[in-house]
Amino acid sequence: MAACEAAFLEPQPRVRLGILLGRNRAASSCVDLSDGLADGLHQLAEASGVGLEVDSAAVPVDAEARGWFEARGLDPVVAALTGGDDYELLFTVRPRRQSRFETVRRQARGLRLTKLGTVRRELGVSITRGGIVEPVPPGYVHFQ
């Protein structure tokens, strides 16, 4: 759990990654995940007028955190979606810009970049788990 605690107590905002994505014109959209993945997914989909489909198996959940949530009868994927203070970037890359993205990946020097899912024409944000498609819960909302 030490890695999770360190990430929470000493976040590493992805400023350099954002600069690389912009400089290489690799991303077609991008949002900061300080209020969590679910919030970022909904914001990005709404602002872009698209739908997003996330593969639950692709959502990164630290093994120790997964065990902690499961031991308490909680769903680690839902926790990863609805938590906050991630300080990561969520972005989309068009297929025709894949080579630009590969340049960013090389320049990011080993930073873990995870493909979470796909962009769809149909509006809405969903997650697929074992062939079942569910809506992504709303994320953190300030002042409610």
ZABA-603083 format. One record per atom (N, C-alpha, C, O): residue number from 0; residue in one letter; x, y, z. Coordinates in nm, 2 decimals. Each point is the difference from the previous one (the first is absolute). Example, Ala and Ser with C-alpha at 12.3 -4.5 7.8 and 13.67 -1.06 7.14 Angstrom:
// ZABA-603083
NODE,0,A,1.32,-0.57,0.78
NODE,0,A,-0.09,0.12,0.00
NODE,0,A,0.09,0.12,0.00
NODE,0,A,0.10,0.00,0.07
NODE,1,S,-0.14,0.11,-0.14
NODE,1,S,0.09,0.11,0.00
NODE,1,S,-0.08,0.11,0.08
NODE,1,S,0.05,0.11,0.01
END
This chain:
// ZABA-603083
NODE,0,M,0.08,-0.12,0.00
NODE,0,M,-0.08,0.12,0.00
NODE,0,M,0.09,0.13,0.00
NODE,0,M,-0.05,0.11,-0.02
NODE,1,A,0.17,-0.13,0.04
NODE,1,A,0.10,0.11,0.01
NODE,1,A,0.00,0.08,-0.13
NODE,1,A,0.00,0.13,0.00
NODE,2,A,-0.01,-0.20,-0.11
NODE,2,A,0.00,0.07,-0.13
NODE,2,A,-0.12,0.09,-0.02
NODE,2,A,0.00,0.11,-0.05
NODE,3,C,-0.12,-0.16,0.09
NODE,3,C,-0.12,0.07,0.00
NODE,3,C,0.00,0.12,0.09
NODE,3,C,-0.04,0.11,-0.04
NODE,4,E,0.09,-0.12,0.16
NODE,4,E,0.01,0.11,0.09
NODE,4,E,0.10,0.11,-0.05
NODE,4,E,-0.03,0.11,0.01
NODE,5,A,0.14,-0.16,-0.07
NODE,5,A,0.10,0.10,-0.06
NODE,5,A,-0.07,0.08,-0.11
NODE,5,A,0.02,0.12,-0.01
NODE,6,A,-0.09,-0.19,-0.08
NODE,6,A,-0.07,0.06,-0.11
NODE,6,A,-0.10,0.11,0.05
NODE,6,A,-0.01,0.10,-0.06
NODE,7,F,-0.06,-0.14,0.17
NODE,7,F,-0.10,0.10,0.05
NODE,7,F,0.07,0.12,0.07
NODE,7,F,-0.04,0.11,-0.02
NODE,8,L,0.14,-0.14,0.10
NODE,8,L,0.07,0.11,0.08
NODE,8,L,0.09,0.08,-0.08
NODE,8,L,0.02,0.12,0.03
NODE,9,E,0.04,-0.18,-0.14
NODE,9,E,0.09,0.08,-0.08
NODE,9,E,-0.03,-0.02,-0.15
NODE,9,E,0.07,-0.07,-0.07
NODE,10,P,-0.18,0.13,0.02
NODE,10,P,-0.05,-0.03,-0.13
NODE,10,P,0.11,0.06,-0.10
NODE,10,P,0.06,0.10,0.02
NODE,11,Q,-0.06,-0.17,-0.14
NODE,11,Q,0.09,0.05,-0.11
NODE,11,Q,-0.08,0.04,-0.12
NODE,11,Q,-0.03,-0.08,-0.09
NODE,12,P,-0.02,0.21,0.09
NODE,12,P,-0.08,0.04,-0.11
NODE,12,P,0.07,-0.02,-0.13
NODE,12,P,0.12,0.01,-0.01
NODE,13,R,-0.19,-0.05,-0.09
NODE,13,R,0.06,-0.04,-0.13
NODE,13,R,0.01,0.12,-0.10
NODE,13,R,-0.04,0.00,-0.11
NODE,14,V,0.11,0.10,0.16
NODE,14,V,0.02,0.12,-0.08
NODE,14,V,0.08,-0.03,-0.12
NODE,14,V,-0.03,0.04,-0.11
NODE,15,R,0.14,-0.11,0.13
NODE,15,R,0.09,-0.03,-0.12
NODE,15,R,-0.08,-0.08,-0.10
NODE,15,R,0.02,0.03,-0.12
NODE,16,L,-0.10,-0.13,0.16
NODE,16,L,-0.08,-0.08,-0.10
NODE,16,L,-0.09,0.09,-0.07
NODE,16,L,-0.01,-0.01,-0.12
NODE,17,G,-0.06,0.11,0.19
NODE,17,G,-0.09,0.09,-0.07
NODE,17,G,0.07,0.08,-0.11
NODE,17,G,-0.05,0.03,-0.10
NODE,18,I,0.17,0.02,0.14
NODE,18,I,0.08,0.08,-0.10
NODE,18,I,0.04,-0.09,-0.12
NODE,18,I,-0.01,0.05,-0.11
NODE,19,L,0.05,-0.17,0.14
NODE,19,L,0.04,-0.09,-0.11
NODE,19,L,-0.12,-0.03,-0.09
NODE,19,L,0.01,0.00,-0.13
NODE,20,L,-0.13,-0.02,0.19
NODE,20,L,-0.12,-0.03,-0.09
NODE,20,L,-0.03,0.12,-0.08
NODE,20,L,-0.04,-0.01,-0.12
NODE,21,G,0.05,0.13,0.18
NODE,21,G,-0.03,0.12,-0.08
NODE,21,G,0.10,0.03,-0.11
NODE,21,G,-0.03,0.03,-0.11
NODE,22,R,0.16,-0.04,0.15
NODE,22,R,0.11,0.04,-0.09
NODE,22,R,0.00,-0.10,-0.12
NODE,22,R,0.02,0.05,-0.11
NODE,23,N,-0.06,-0.17,0.13
NODE,23,N,0.00,-0.10,-0.11
NODE,23,N,-0.14,-0.01,-0.07
NODE,23,N,-0.01,-0.08,-0.09
NODE,24,R,-0.08,0.16,0.14
NODE,24,R,-0.14,0.00,-0.05
NODE,24,R,-0.05,-0.15,-0.01
NODE,24,R,-0.06,-0.04,-0.10
NODE,25,A,0.08,-0.03,0.21
NODE,25,A,-0.04,-0.14,0.00
NODE,25,A,-0.14,-0.02,0.05
NODE,25,A,-0.07,-0.09,-0.05
NODE,26,A,0.03,0.17,0.15
NODE,26,A,-0.13,-0.02,0.06
NODE,26,A,-0.11,0.08,-0.06
NODE,26,A,0.03,0.12,-0.04
NODE,27,S,-0.15,-0.17,0.02
NODE,27,S,-0.11,0.07,-0.06
NODE,27,S,-0.08,0.06,0.12
NODE,27,S,-0.08,0.09,-0.03
NODE,28,S,0.10,-0.13,0.15
NODE,28,S,-0.07,0.05,0.12
NODE,28,S,0.08,-0.04,0.12
NODE,28,S,0.07,-0.10,0.00
NODE,29,C,-0.08,0.18,0.11
NODE,29,C,0.08,-0.04,0.12
NODE,29,C,-0.07,0.07,0.12
NODE,29,C,-0.04,0.12,-0.01
NODE,30,V,0.04,-0.19,0.12
NODE,30,V,-0.05,0.06,0.12
NODE,30,V,0.08,-0.05,0.12
NODE,30,V,0.04,-0.12,0.00
NODE,31,D,-0.03,0.20,0.10
NODE,31,D,0.07,-0.04,0.13
NODE,31,D,-0.09,-0.08,0.08
NODE,31,D,-0.12,0.03,0.01
NODE,32,L,0.17,-0.13,0.06
NODE,32,L,-0.09,-0.09,0.08
NODE,32,L,0.01,0.03,0.15
NODE,32,L,-0.01,-0.09,0.08
NODE,33,S,0.03,0.22,-0.04
NODE,33,S,0.02,0.03,0.14
NODE,33,S,-0.13,-0.03,0.08
NODE,33,S,0.00,-0.03,0.12
NODE,34,D,-0.12,0.03,-0.19
NODE,34,D,-0.12,-0.04,0.06
NODE,34,D,-0.05,-0.14,-0.03
NODE,34,D,-0.11,-0.04,0.02
NODE,35,G,0.20,-0.04,-0.07
NODE,35,G,-0.02,-0.14,-0.02
NODE,35,G,-0.03,-0.04,-0.15
NODE,35,G,-0.03,0.09,-0.08
NODE,36,L,0.04,-0.22,0.05
NODE,36,L,-0.02,-0.05,-0.13
NODE,36,L,-0.14,0.02,-0.05
NODE,36,L,-0.02,0.04,-0.12
NODE,37,A,-0.08,-0.08,0.20
NODE,37,A,-0.14,0.01,-0.05
NODE,37,A,-0.03,0.15,-0.04
NODE,37,A,-0.06,0.02,-0.10
NODE,38,D,0.10,0.07,0.19
NODE,38,D,-0.03,0.14,-0.03
NODE,38,D,0.07,0.04,-0.13
NODE,38,D,-0.06,0.07,-0.09
NODE,39,G,0.19,-0.11,0.07
NODE,39,G,0.07,0.03,-0.12
NODE,39,G,-0.07,-0.06,-0.13
NODE,39,G,0.00,0.07,-0.10
NODE,40,L,-0.04,-0.19,0.11
NODE,40,L,-0.07,-0.07,-0.11
NODE,40,L,-0.12,0.08,-0.04
NODE,40,L,-0.03,0.02,-0.12
NODE,41,H,-0.05,0.01,0.22
NODE,41,H,-0.13,0.08,-0.03
NODE,41,H,0.03,0.14,-0.06
NODE,41,H,-0.06,0.04,-0.09
NODE,42,Q,0.16,0.03,0.15
NODE,42,Q,0.03,0.13,-0.05
NODE,42,Q,0.05,-0.01,-0.15
NODE,42,Q,-0.04,0.08,-0.08
NODE,43,L,0.13,-0.17,0.06
NODE,43,L,0.06,-0.02,-0.14
NODE,43,L,-0.11,-0.03,-0.10
NODE,43,L,0.00,0.05,-0.11
NODE,44,A,-0.08,-0.15,0.15
NODE,44,A,-0.11,-0.04,-0.10
NODE,44,A,-0.09,0.11,-0.03
NODE,44,A,-0.04,0.03,-0.11
NODE,45,E,-0.01,0.04,0.22
NODE,45,E,-0.09,0.11,-0.02
NODE,45,E,0.06,0.12,-0.08
NODE,45,E,-0.06,0.05,-0.10
NODE,46,A,0.18,-0.01,0.13
NODE,46,A,0.07,0.11,-0.07
NODE,46,A,0.02,-0.04,-0.15
NODE,46,A,0.00,0.09,-0.09
NODE,47,S,0.03,-0.22,0.06
NODE,47,S,0.03,-0.04,-0.13
NODE,47,S,-0.12,-0.04,-0.08
NODE,47,S,0.01,-0.02,-0.12
NODE,48,G,-0.13,0.00,0.19
NODE,48,G,-0.12,-0.05,-0.07
NODE,48,G,0.01,-0.14,-0.05
NODE,48,G,-0.05,-0.04,-0.11
NODE,49,V,0.12,-0.05,0.19
NODE,49,V,0.02,-0.14,-0.04
NODE,49,V,-0.04,-0.09,0.12
NODE,49,V,-0.03,0.05,0.11
NODE,50,G,0.04,-0.17,-0.14
NODE,50,G,-0.01,-0.10,0.11
NODE,50,G,0.13,-0.07,0.03
NODE,50,G,0.09,0.00,-0.09
NODE,51,L,-0.07,-0.05,0.21
NODE,51,L,0.12,-0.07,0.03
NODE,51,L,-0.04,-0.14,0.06
NODE,51,L,-0.09,-0.01,0.08
NODE,52,E,0.17,-0.09,-0.12
NODE,52,E,-0.03,-0.13,0.05
NODE,52,E,0.14,-0.05,0.06
NODE,52,E,0.10,-0.01,-0.07
NODE,53,V,-0.11,-0.02,0.20
NODE,53,V,0.12,-0.04,0.08
NODE,53,V,0.00,-0.15,0.02
NODE,53,V,-0.10,-0.06,0.02
NODE,54,D,0.22,0.00,-0.04
NODE,54,D,0.01,-0.14,0.03
NODE,54,D,0.04,-0.02,0.15
NODE,54,D,0.11,0.05,0.03
NODE,55,S,-0.19,-0.11,0.05
NODE,55,S,0.03,-0.01,0.14
NODE,55,S,0.13,-0.06,0.03
NODE,55,S,0.07,0.03,0.10
NODE,56,A,-0.03,-0.13,-0.18
NODE,56,A,0.13,-0.07,0.02
NODE,56,A,0.12,0.09,-0.02
NODE,56,A,0.11,-0.03,0.05
NODE,57,A,-0.13,0.14,-0.12
NODE,57,A,0.11,0.09,-0.03
NODE,57,A,0.02,0.11,0.10
NODE,57,A,0.10,0.07,0.01
NODE,58,V,-0.20,-0.05,0.08
NODE,58,V,0.01,0.10,0.11
NODE,58,V,0.11,-0.04,0.09
NODE,58,V,-0.01,-0.10,0.07
NODE,59,P,0.11,0.19,-0.06
NODE,59,P,0.11,-0.04,0.09
NODE,59,P,-0.03,0.01,0.15
NODE,59,P,-0.04,0.11,0.05
NODE,60,V,0.05,-0.22,0.02
NODE,60,V,-0.03,0.00,0.15
NODE,60,V,0.12,-0.07,0.06
NODE,60,V,0.03,-0.12,-0.03
NODE,61,D,0.04,0.19,0.12
NODE,61,D,0.12,-0.06,0.07
NODE,61,D,-0.05,-0.13,0.07
NODE,61,D,-0.11,-0.01,0.05
NODE,62,A,0.20,-0.09,-0.06
NODE,62,A,-0.04,-0.14,0.06
NODE,62,A,-0.03,0.01,0.15
NODE,62,A,-0.10,-0.06,0.04
NODE,63,E,0.17,0.14,0.03
NODE,63,E,-0.02,0.01,0.14
NODE,63,E,-0.14,0.08,0.03
NODE,63,E,-0.07,-0.04,0.09
NODE,64,A,0.05,0.14,-0.17
NODE,64,A,-0.13,0.07,0.01
NODE,64,A,-0.11,-0.09,-0.04
NODE,64,A,-0.11,0.00,0.07
NODE,65,R,0.12,-0.08,-0.17
NODE,65,R,-0.10,-0.09,-0.04
NODE,65,R,-0.04,-0.10,0.12
NODE,65,R,-0.11,-0.02,0.03
NODE,66,G,0.22,-0.03,0.03
NODE,66,G,-0.02,-0.09,0.11
NODE,66,G,-0.07,0.07,0.12
NODE,66,G,-0.09,-0.06,0.07
NODE,67,W,0.12,0.19,-0.04
NODE,67,W,-0.06,0.07,0.10
NODE,67,W,-0.15,0.02,-0.02
NODE,67,W,-0.08,-0.02,0.09
NODE,68,F,0.05,0.06,-0.21
NODE,68,F,-0.14,0.02,-0.03
NODE,68,F,-0.08,-0.13,0.00
NODE,68,F,-0.11,0.00,0.06
NODE,69,E,0.16,-0.10,-0.12
NODE,69,E,-0.06,-0.13,0.00
NODE,69,E,-0.02,-0.06,0.14
NODE,69,E,-0.11,-0.06,0.03
NODE,70,A,0.20,0.08,0.06
NODE,70,A,-0.01,-0.05,0.14
NODE,70,A,-0.11,0.07,0.07
NODE,70,A,-0.05,-0.05,0.10
NODE,71,R,0.01,0.17,-0.15
NODE,71,R,-0.11,0.07,0.07
NODE,71,R,-0.13,-0.01,-0.08
NODE,71,R,-0.10,0.07,0.03
NODE,72,G,0.09,-0.16,-0.13
NODE,72,G,-0.12,-0.02,-0.08
NODE,72,G,-0.02,0.11,-0.10
NODE,72,G,-0.12,0.02,-0.04
NODE,73,L,0.22,0.06,0.01
NODE,73,L,-0.02,0.11,-0.10
NODE,73,L,0.06,-0.04,-0.13
NODE,73,L,0.09,-0.08,-0.01
NODE,74,D,-0.15,0.14,-0.10
NODE,74,D,0.05,-0.02,-0.13
NODE,74,D,0.12,0.09,-0.03
NODE,74,D,-0.02,0.12,-0.01
NODE,75,P,0.13,-0.18,-0.02
NODE,75,P,0.12,0.08,-0.02
NODE,75,P,-0.01,0.09,-0.13
NODE,75,P,0.06,0.11,0.00
NODE,76,V,-0.13,-0.16,-0.10
NODE,76,V,-0.01,0.08,-0.12
NODE,76,V,-0.09,0.12,0.02
NODE,76,V,0.03,0.11,-0.05
NODE,77,V,-0.14,-0.13,0.12
NODE,77,V,-0.09,0.11,0.03
NODE,77,V,0.08,0.10,0.09
NODE,77,V,-0.01,0.13,-0.02
NODE,78,A,0.09,-0.18,0.11
NODE,78,A,0.08,0.09,0.09
NODE,78,A,0.10,0.08,-0.09
NODE,78,A,0.02,0.12,0.02
NODE,79,A,0.04,-0.19,-0.12
NODE,79,A,0.10,0.07,-0.09
NODE,79,A,-0.07,0.11,-0.08
NODE,79,A,0.05,0.10,-0.03
NODE,80,L,-0.17,-0.13,-0.01
NODE,80,L,-0.08,0.09,-0.09
NODE,80,L,-0.04,0.12,0.08
NODE,80,L,0.00,0.12,-0.05
NODE,81,T,-0.05,-0.14,0.17
NODE,81,T,-0.07,0.11,0.08
NODE,81,T,0.09,0.07,0.10
NODE,81,T,-0.04,0.10,0.06
NODE,82,G,0.16,-0.15,-0.04
NODE,82,G,0.09,0.07,0.09
NODE,82,G,0.06,0.13,-0.07
NODE,82,G,-0.04,0.03,-0.11
NODE,83,G,0.12,0.04,0.18
NODE,83,G,0.05,0.12,-0.05
NODE,83,G,0.15,0.02,0.03
NODE,83,G,0.07,-0.10,0.05
NODE,84,D,-0.02,0.21,-0.07
NODE,84,D,0.14,0.04,0.03
NODE,84,D,0.10,-0.09,-0.08
NODE,84,D,0.11,-0.04,0.05
NODE,85,D,-0.15,0.00,-0.17
NODE,85,D,0.09,-0.08,-0.08
NODE,85,D,0.11,0.08,-0.07
NODE,85,D,0.11,-0.05,-0.01
NODE,86,Y,-0.13,0.17,-0.03
NODE,86,Y,0.10,0.09,-0.06
NODE,86,Y,0.06,-0.07,-0.12
NODE,86,Y,0.12,0.01,-0.03
NODE,87,E,-0.20,-0.08,-0.05
NODE,87,E,0.04,-0.06,-0.12
NODE,87,E,-0.07,0.07,-0.12
NODE,87,E,-0.08,0.09,0.03
NODE,88,L,0.11,-0.12,-0.15
NODE,88,L,-0.07,0.05,-0.12
NODE,88,L,-0.08,-0.11,-0.07
NODE,88,L,0.05,-0.11,-0.01
NODE,89,L,-0.17,0.15,-0.03
NODE,89,L,-0.08,-0.08,-0.08
NODE,89,L,0.00,0.06,-0.14
NODE,89,L,-0.04,0.12,-0.01
NODE,90,F,0.07,-0.19,-0.09
NODE,90,F,0.00,0.06,-0.14
NODE,90,F,-0.04,-0.10,-0.10
NODE,90,F,0.01,-0.12,0.02
NODE,91,T,-0.05,0.17,-0.14
NODE,91,T,-0.03,-0.08,-0.11
NODE,91,T,0.10,0.02,-0.11
NODE,91,T,0.06,0.11,-0.02
NODE,92,V,-0.04,-0.21,-0.06
NODE,92,V,0.09,0.00,-0.11
NODE,92,V,-0.07,-0.06,-0.12
NODE,92,V,-0.05,-0.11,0.00
NODE,93,R,0.04,0.19,-0.11
NODE,93,R,-0.06,-0.05,-0.12
NODE,93,R,0.09,-0.10,-0.07
NODE,93,R,0.12,0.01,0.01
NODE,94,P,-0.18,-0.12,-0.07
NODE,94,P,0.09,-0.10,-0.06
NODE,94,P,0.10,0.06,-0.10
NODE,94,P,0.11,-0.05,0.00
NODE,95,R,-0.15,0.15,-0.07
NODE,95,R,0.10,0.06,-0.10
NODE,95,R,0.11,0.07,0.07
NODE,95,R,0.10,0.04,-0.07
NODE,96,R,-0.11,-0.01,0.20
NODE,96,R,0.11,0.07,0.07
NODE,96,R,0.08,-0.10,0.09
NODE,96,R,0.07,0.04,0.09
NODE,97,Q,-0.09,-0.17,-0.11
NODE,97,Q,0.07,-0.10,0.08
NODE,97,Q,0.15,0.02,-0.01
NODE,97,Q,0.07,-0.02,0.11
NODE,98,S,-0.01,0.05,-0.22
NODE,98,S,0.15,0.02,-0.01
NODE,98,S,0.04,0.12,0.09
NODE,98,S,0.11,-0.01,0.06
NODE,99,R,-0.19,0.11,-0.06
NODE,99,R,0.03,0.12,0.09
NODE,99,R,0.00,-0.05,0.14
NODE,99,R,0.08,0.04,0.08
NODE,100,F,-0.18,-0.12,-0.04
NODE,100,F,-0.01,-0.05,0.13
NODE,100,F,0.12,-0.09,0.04
NODE,100,F,0.05,0.01,0.11
NODE,101,E,-0.01,-0.09,-0.20
NODE,101,E,0.12,-0.08,0.02
NODE,101,E,0.12,0.08,0.03
NODE,101,E,0.09,-0.04,0.08
NODE,102,T,-0.08,0.16,-0.15
NODE,102,T,0.11,0.09,0.03
NODE,102,T,-0.01,0.05,0.14
NODE,102,T,0.10,0.01,0.08
NODE,103,V,-0.22,0.03,-0.03
NODE,103,V,-0.02,0.04,0.13
NODE,103,V,0.04,-0.11,0.10
NODE,103,V,0.06,0.03,0.10
NODE,104,R,-0.11,-0.15,-0.13
NODE,104,R,0.04,-0.12,0.09
NODE,104,R,0.15,-0.01,0.02
NODE,104,R,0.04,-0.02,0.11
NODE,105,R,0.03,0.03,-0.22
NODE,105,R,0.15,-0.01,0.01
NODE,105,R,0.05,0.12,0.08
NODE,105,R,0.09,-0.02,0.09
NODE,106,Q,-0.13,0.14,-0.11
NODE,106,Q,0.04,0.12,0.07
NODE,106,Q,-0.03,0.00,0.14
NODE,106,Q,0.06,0.06,0.09
NODE,107,A,-0.17,-0.13,-0.05
NODE,107,A,-0.04,-0.01,0.14
NODE,107,A,0.08,-0.09,0.08
NODE,107,A,-0.01,-0.01,0.13
NODE,108,R,0.11,-0.06,-0.19
NODE,108,R,0.10,-0.08,0.07
NODE,108,R,-0.05,-0.09,0.11
NODE,108,R,0.03,0.01,0.12
NODE,109,G,-0.11,-0.11,-0.17
NODE,109,G,-0.05,-0.10,0.09
NODE,109,G,-0.12,0.03,0.09
NODE,109,G,-0.04,-0.08,0.08
NODE,110,L,-0.02,0.20,-0.09
NODE,110,L,-0.12,0.03,0.07
NODE,110,L,-0.11,-0.09,-0.04
NODE,110,L,-0.02,-0.02,-0.12
NODE,111,R,-0.05,-0.04,0.21
NODE,111,R,-0.10,-0.10,-0.03
NODE,111,R,-0.12,0.07,-0.07
NODE,111,R,-0.06,0.09,0.07
NODE,112,L,0.03,-0.12,-0.19
NODE,112,L,-0.12,0.05,-0.07
NODE,112,L,-0.09,-0.12,-0.03
NODE,112,L,0.04,-0.09,-0.06
NODE,113,T,-0.17,0.11,0.10
NODE,113,T,-0.09,-0.12,-0.01
NODE,113,T,-0.11,0.04,-0.09
NODE,113,T,-0.07,0.10,0.01
NODE,114,K,0.04,-0.19,-0.11
NODE,114,K,-0.12,0.01,-0.08
NODE,114,K,-0.12,-0.05,0.07
NODE,114,K,0.00,-0.12,0.04
NODE,115,L,-0.09,0.20,0.00
NODE,115,L,-0.12,-0.04,0.08
NODE,115,L,-0.12,-0.05,-0.08
NODE,115,L,-0.08,-0.07,0.05
NODE,116,G,0.07,0.12,-0.18
NODE,116,G,-0.12,-0.04,-0.07
NODE,116,G,0.00,0.07,-0.14
NODE,116,G,0.10,0.03,-0.06
NODE,117,T,-0.22,0.00,0.02
NODE,117,T,-0.02,0.06,-0.14
NODE,117,T,-0.10,0.11,0.01
NODE,117,T,-0.09,0.01,0.09
NODE,118,V,0.10,0.08,-0.19
NODE,118,V,-0.10,0.11,-0.03
NODE,118,V,-0.11,-0.06,-0.09
NODE,118,V,0.03,-0.07,-0.09
NODE,119,R,-0.15,0.11,0.12
NODE,119,R,-0.11,-0.04,-0.08
NODE,119,R,-0.08,0.12,-0.05
NODE,119,R,0.01,0.11,0.06
NODE,120,R,-0.09,-0.13,-0.16
NODE,120,R,-0.09,0.11,-0.05
NODE,120,R,-0.12,0.02,0.09
NODE,120,R,-0.05,0.11,0.03
NODE,121,E,0.00,-0.23,0.03
NODE,121,E,-0.11,0.01,0.09
NODE,121,E,0.03,0.06,0.13
NODE,121,E,0.11,-0.03,0.06
NODE,122,L,-0.18,0.13,-0.02
NODE,122,L,0.03,0.07,0.12
NODE,122,L,-0.01,-0.09,0.13
NODE,122,L,-0.07,-0.10,-0.01
NODE,123,G,0.13,0.14,0.11
NODE,123,G,0.00,-0.08,0.13
NODE,123,G,0.14,-0.05,0.03
NODE,123,G,0.08,-0.02,-0.08
NODE,124,V,-0.07,-0.01,0.21
NODE,124,V,0.13,-0.06,0.05
NODE,124,V,-0.03,-0.13,0.06
NODE,124,V,-0.08,-0.01,0.10
NODE,125,S,0.14,-0.10,-0.15
NODE,125,S,-0.03,-0.13,0.05
NODE,125,S,0.13,-0.08,0.03
NODE,125,S,0.10,0.04,-0.04
NODE,126,I,-0.12,-0.14,0.12
NODE,126,I,0.11,-0.09,0.03
NODE,126,I,-0.05,-0.15,-0.03
NODE,126,I,-0.11,-0.03,0.03
NODE,127,T,0.20,-0.04,-0.09
NODE,127,T,-0.03,-0.14,-0.04
NODE,127,T,0.07,-0.09,0.10
NODE,127,T,0.12,0.01,0.02
NODE,128,R,-0.20,-0.10,0.04
NODE,128,R,0.06,-0.10,0.10
NODE,128,R,-0.05,-0.14,-0.04
NODE,128,R,-0.12,-0.02,0.01
NODE,129,G,0.21,-0.06,-0.06
NODE,129,G,-0.04,-0.14,-0.03
NODE,129,G,-0.12,0.00,-0.10
NODE,129,G,-0.09,-0.08,0.01
NODE,130,G,0.10,0.17,-0.11
NODE,130,G,-0.10,0.00,-0.11
NODE,130,G,-0.13,0.08,0.04
NODE,130,G,-0.08,0.02,-0.09
NODE,131,I,0.07,0.03,0.21
NODE,131,I,-0.12,0.07,0.05
NODE,131,I,0.04,0.15,-0.01
NODE,131,I,0.10,0.04,0.06
NODE,132,V,-0.18,0.04,-0.12
NODE,132,V,0.02,0.15,-0.01
NODE,132,V,-0.08,0.07,0.11
NODE,132,V,-0.12,-0.02,0.00
NODE,133,E,0.18,0.10,0.08
NODE,133,E,-0.06,0.07,0.10
NODE,133,E,0.03,0.15,-0.01
NODE,133,E,0.11,0.03,-0.05
NODE,134,P,-0.19,0.06,0.10
NODE,134,P,0.03,0.14,0.00
NODE,134,P,0.11,0.03,0.10
NODE,134,P,0.00,-0.06,0.11
NODE,135,V,0.09,0.15,-0.14
NODE,135,V,0.10,0.04,0.10
NODE,135,V,-0.07,0.09,0.10
NODE,135,V,-0.07,0.10,-0.04
NODE,136,P,0.09,-0.12,0.17
NODE,136,P,-0.06,0.09,0.10
NODE,136,P,0.05,0.14,-0.02
NODE,136,P,0.11,0.02,-0.05
NODE,137,P,-0.19,0.08,0.10
NODE,137,P,0.05,0.13,0.00
NODE,137,P,0.12,0.02,0.09
NODE,137,P,0.02,-0.07,0.09
NODE,138,G,0.06,0.16,-0.13
NODE,138,G,0.12,0.02,0.08
NODE,138,G,-0.02,0.10,0.11
NODE,138,G,-0.12,0.04,0.03
NODE,139,Y,0.22,0.01,0.03
NODE,139,Y,0.00,0.09,0.11
NODE,139,Y,-0.06,0.14,-0.05
NODE,139,Y,0.05,0.04,-0.11
NODE,140,V,-0.14,0.02,0.18
NODE,140,V,-0.05,0.13,-0.04
NODE,140,V,0.02,0.09,0.12
NODE,140,V,-0.05,-0.02,0.11
NODE,141,H,0.11,0.14,-0.14
NODE,141,H,0.02,0.09,0.10
NODE,141,H,-0.13,0.07,0.05
NODE,141,H,-0.09,0.01,-0.08
NODE,142,F,0.09,0.03,0.20
NODE,142,F,-0.11,0.09,0.05
NODE,142,F,-0.14,-0.07,0.00
NODE,142,F,-0.10,0.07,-0.03
NODE,143,Q,0.09,-0.20,0.04
NODE,143,Q,-0.13,-0.07,0.01
NODE,143,Q,-0.02,-0.06,0.13
NODE,143,Q,-0.10,-0.07,0.02
END
